[in-house]
Amino acid sequence: MPLSTLKALFFDVFGTLVDFRTGVAQEAERLLSPLGARLDWGAFADAWRAEYQPGMEVIRAGHEGYVRLDIVHRRNLDRILPRFGLADVDEAARGELNLAWHRLDAWPEVPAALARLRRRFRIAPLSNGNIALQADLARRNDFHWDAILGADLSRDYKPKPRLYLDAVEALGLAPGDCLMVACHSSDLATAASHGLRTAHIARPNEHGPGKGEGAPSVPVDFAAADLAALADALGV
């Protein structure tokens, strides 16, 4: 389809727009090292993130009603702390550490690239992150969204079809009018299966040096080195 039909861009957030591994590792070190913890902070962030999909799958599979990602993250934090000898961390510290996901920094090019893209298109996160989390990330990183879509709207988690279709419907558009932007090929494959166009952003260091997708593993409409390169490709 020609670019002239494109009206809205939806964005994955964790990994695509923000560097969650670095941010979580830094926050964990800041909050836990004063308690005497001496850890591989990157490994701690990796362990917490590794519980992300299993924590949501209980809900996706219908074994539990929807709960926001903040609650899933907290359950996962409580699960991993004993593995690192931190079972005695108190409630106040756990609660503050769980907000690490609200304090993540964007990849360097993202705020300016989003501002460019918003000149022509409506833009919104289509994320598993809950609305409060997305609002905090937006304020921290100067993201100016036209809407906040995703899990809290649909009461479910990607890659369930309703998240993509609810986002399209919320803006009164057809799937082909919308571009899903992500650094995860699986996310893009699901979006494409429901008629959205897709753009892959390379984040080869998402999970640490050399541990991320440098290129898509599925067919996409656009493949870009970063978000600024996508803005170039879209002519903004």
C-alpha positions as CSV (number, residue, x, y, z in Angstrom):
1,M,0.0,0.0,0.0
2,P,1.2,3.5,-0.7
3,L,2.5,5.6,2.2
4,S,-0.3,8.1,1.6
5,T,-2.8,5.7,3.2
6,L,-0.7,5.4,6.5
7,K,-2.4,7.4,9.3
8,A,-1.2,6.0,12.6
9,L,1.9,4.4,14.1
10,F,1.7,2.0,17.1
11,F,4.9,1.3,19.1
12,D,6.1,-1.5,21.2
13,V,7.9,0.2,24.1
14,F,10.1,-2.2,26.2
15,G,13.2,-2.7,24.1
16,T,12.0,-0.8,21.0
17,L,11.8,2.7,22.6
18,V,13.4,2.3,26.0
19,D,16.5,0.4,27.2
20,F,14.9,-1.6,29.9
21,R,17.9,-3.8,30.7
22,T,20.3,-0.9,31.5
23,G,17.6,1.0,33.4
24,V,16.5,-1.9,35.6
25,A,20.1,-2.9,36.4
26,Q,20.9,0.7,37.4
27,E,17.8,1.0,39.6
28,A,18.5,-2.3,41.2
29,E,22.0,-1.3,42.0
30,R,20.9,2.1,43.4
31,L,18.3,0.6,45.7
32,L,19.8,-2.7,46.7
33,S,23.5,-2.0,47.1
34,P,22.9,0.2,50.2
35,L,21.3,-2.9,51.7
36,G,24.6,-4.8,51.2
37,A,23.8,-6.5,48.0
38,R,26.7,-7.2,45.7
39,L,25.4,-8.6,42.4
40,D,25.8,-8.9,38.7
41,W,23.2,-6.2,38.1
42,G,22.7,-7.1,34.5
43,A,22.1,-10.7,35.4
44,F,19.5,-9.5,37.9
45,A,17.7,-7.5,35.2
46,D,17.8,-10.5,32.9
47,A,16.3,-12.7,35.5
48,W,13.5,-10.3,36.2
49,R,12.8,-9.9,32.5
50,A,12.9,-13.7,32.0
51,E,9.7,-13.9,34.2
52,Y,7.9,-11.4,31.9
53,Q,6.3,-13.8,29.4
54,P,5.5,-16.6,31.9
55,G,3.9,-14.0,34.2
56,M,1.6,-12.8,31.4
57,E,0.9,-16.2,30.0
58,V,-1.3,-17.2,33.0
59,I,-3.6,-14.3,32.0
60,R,-3.4,-14.8,28.3
61,A,-4.3,-18.5,28.8
62,G,-7.4,-17.5,30.8
63,H,-6.2,-19.0,34.1
64,E,-6.5,-15.6,35.8
65,G,-8.4,-12.4,35.0
66,Y,-6.5,-9.4,33.8
67,V,-4.1,-7.6,36.2
68,R,-2.0,-4.7,35.2
69,L,1.7,-5.2,34.4
70,D,2.8,-3.4,37.6
71,I,1.3,-6.3,39.5
72,V,2.9,-8.9,37.2
73,H,6.3,-7.2,37.6
74,R,5.9,-7.2,41.4
75,R,5.0,-10.9,41.5
76,N,8.1,-11.6,39.3
77,L,10.3,-9.5,41.5
78,D,9.2,-11.4,44.6
79,R,9.9,-14.6,42.8
80,I,13.5,-13.8,41.8
81,L,14.7,-12.0,45.0
82,P,15.4,-15.2,46.9
83,R,17.5,-16.5,44.0
84,F,19.9,-13.6,44.6
85,G,20.0,-14.0,48.4
86,L,17.6,-11.1,48.8
87,A,14.6,-12.7,50.4
88,D,14.8,-10.3,53.3
89,V,14.3,-7.1,51.3
90,D,11.5,-5.2,52.9
91,E,8.2,-4.1,51.5
92,A,9.2,-0.5,51.0
93,A,12.3,-1.4,49.0
94,R,10.4,-3.9,46.9
95,G,7.7,-1.4,46.1
96,E,10.3,1.3,45.1
97,L,12.3,-1.2,43.0
98,N,9.1,-2.3,41.2
99,L,8.8,1.3,39.9
100,A,12.1,0.9,38.1
101,W,10.0,0.0,35.0
102,H,8.5,3.5,35.3
103,R,11.9,5.2,35.2
104,L,13.5,3.7,32.1
105,D,15.4,5.9,29.7
106,A,14.8,6.0,25.9
107,W,17.3,5.0,23.4
108,P,19.1,8.2,22.4
109,E,17.4,8.9,19.1
110,V,13.9,8.1,20.2
111,P,12.4,11.3,21.6
112,A,13.4,13.4,18.6
113,A,12.3,10.8,16.1
114,L,8.9,10.4,17.7
115,A,8.4,14.2,17.5
116,R,9.2,14.0,13.8
117,L,6.8,11.1,13.2
118,R,4.0,12.9,15.1
119,R,4.1,15.8,12.7
120,R,2.4,13.5,10.1
121,F,0.9,10.5,11.9
122,R,-1.1,9.8,15.1
123,I,1.2,7.9,17.4
124,A,0.5,5.7,20.4
125,P,2.2,3.0,22.4
126,L,0.7,-0.5,21.9
127,S,2.4,-2.1,24.8
128,N,1.8,-4.6,27.6
129,G,2.7,-1.8,30.0
130,N,-0.2,-0.3,31.9
131,I,-1.4,3.2,31.4
132,A,0.3,4.7,34.6
133,L,3.6,3.1,33.6
134,Q,3.4,4.5,30.0
135,A,2.4,7.9,31.3
136,D,5.5,8.0,33.6
137,L,7.8,6.9,30.8
138,A,6.3,9.5,28.5
139,R,6.9,12.3,31.1
140,R,10.4,11.1,31.7
141,N,11.4,10.9,28.1
142,D,9.3,13.6,26.5
143,F,7.1,11.3,24.5
144,H,4.0,13.2,23.3
145,W,1.4,10.5,22.6
146,D,-1.9,11.0,20.9
147,A,-3.3,8.1,23.0
148,I,-2.1,5.3,25.2
149,L,-3.3,2.0,23.9
150,G,-2.5,-1.6,24.7
151,A,-3.0,-4.0,27.6
152,D,-5.1,-1.7,29.9
153,L,-7.4,-0.9,27.1
154,S,-7.9,-4.5,26.0
155,R,-7.6,-6.1,29.4
156,D,-5.2,-8.7,28.0
157,Y,-1.6,-9.0,26.8
158,K,0.1,-9.2,23.4
159,P,0.2,-11.2,21.2
160,K,-3.5,-11.7,21.7
161,P,-5.3,-10.4,18.6
162,R,-7.6,-8.1,20.5
163,L,-4.8,-5.7,21.4
164,Y,-3.9,-4.9,17.8
165,L,-7.6,-4.8,16.7
166,D,-8.7,-2.7,19.7
167,A,-5.9,-0.2,18.9
168,V,-7.0,0.2,15.3
169,E,-10.7,0.5,16.3
170,A,-9.9,3.1,19.0
171,L,-8.5,5.4,16.4
172,G,-11.4,4.7,13.9
173,L,-9.0,3.3,11.3
174,A,-8.6,0.2,9.2
175,P,-5.7,-2.2,10.0
176,G,-3.9,-1.2,6.7
177,D,-3.9,2.4,7.8
178,C,-1.7,1.5,10.8
179,L,2.0,0.7,11.2
180,M,3.2,-1.5,14.1
181,V,6.7,-0.5,15.1
182,A,8.8,-3.0,17.1
183,C,12.2,-4.6,17.6
184,H,10.6,-8.0,18.1
185,S,9.8,-10.0,15.0
186,S,7.1,-12.1,16.8
187,D,5.2,-8.9,17.7
188,L,5.3,-7.8,14.0
189,A,4.3,-11.1,12.7
190,T,1.2,-11.1,14.8
191,A,0.3,-7.5,13.8
192,A,0.8,-8.4,10.1
193,S,-1.5,-11.4,10.5
194,H,-4.3,-9.0,11.5
195,G,-3.7,-6.6,8.6
196,L,-1.4,-4.0,10.1
197,R,1.7,-2.9,8.3
198,T,5.0,-3.4,10.1
199,A,8.3,-1.8,10.7
200,H,11.2,-3.4,12.4
201,I,13.7,-1.4,14.5
202,A,17.1,-2.9,15.0
203,R,18.0,-3.2,18.7
204,P,21.0,-5.6,18.7
205,N,21.9,-4.8,22.3
206,E,18.4,-5.1,23.8
207,H,19.3,-7.9,26.2
208,G,23.0,-7.0,26.5
209,P,25.8,-6.6,24.0
210,G,25.0,-8.5,20.8
211,K,21.8,-10.0,22.4
212,G,19.0,-8.5,20.4
213,E,17.5,-8.4,17.0
214,G,19.7,-6.7,14.5
215,A,17.3,-7.5,11.6
216,P,13.8,-9.0,11.3
217,S,13.3,-12.7,11.0
218,V,9.9,-12.2,9.3
219,P,8.7,-10.2,6.3
220,V,8.1,-6.5,7.2
221,D,7.2,-3.4,5.3
222,F,10.2,-1.4,6.7
223,A,13.4,-2.5,8.4
224,A,15.3,0.4,10.0
225,A,18.6,0.7,11.9
226,D,16.8,2.9,14.5
227,L,13.7,5.1,14.9
228,A,15.3,8.1,13.2
229,A,16.0,5.9,10.1
230,L,12.3,4.9,10.1
231,A,11.4,8.6,10.2
232,D,13.7,9.1,7.2
233,A,12.1,6.2,5.3
234,L,8.6,7.7,6.0
235,G,9.7,11.1,4.7
236,V,9.3,13.1,7.9
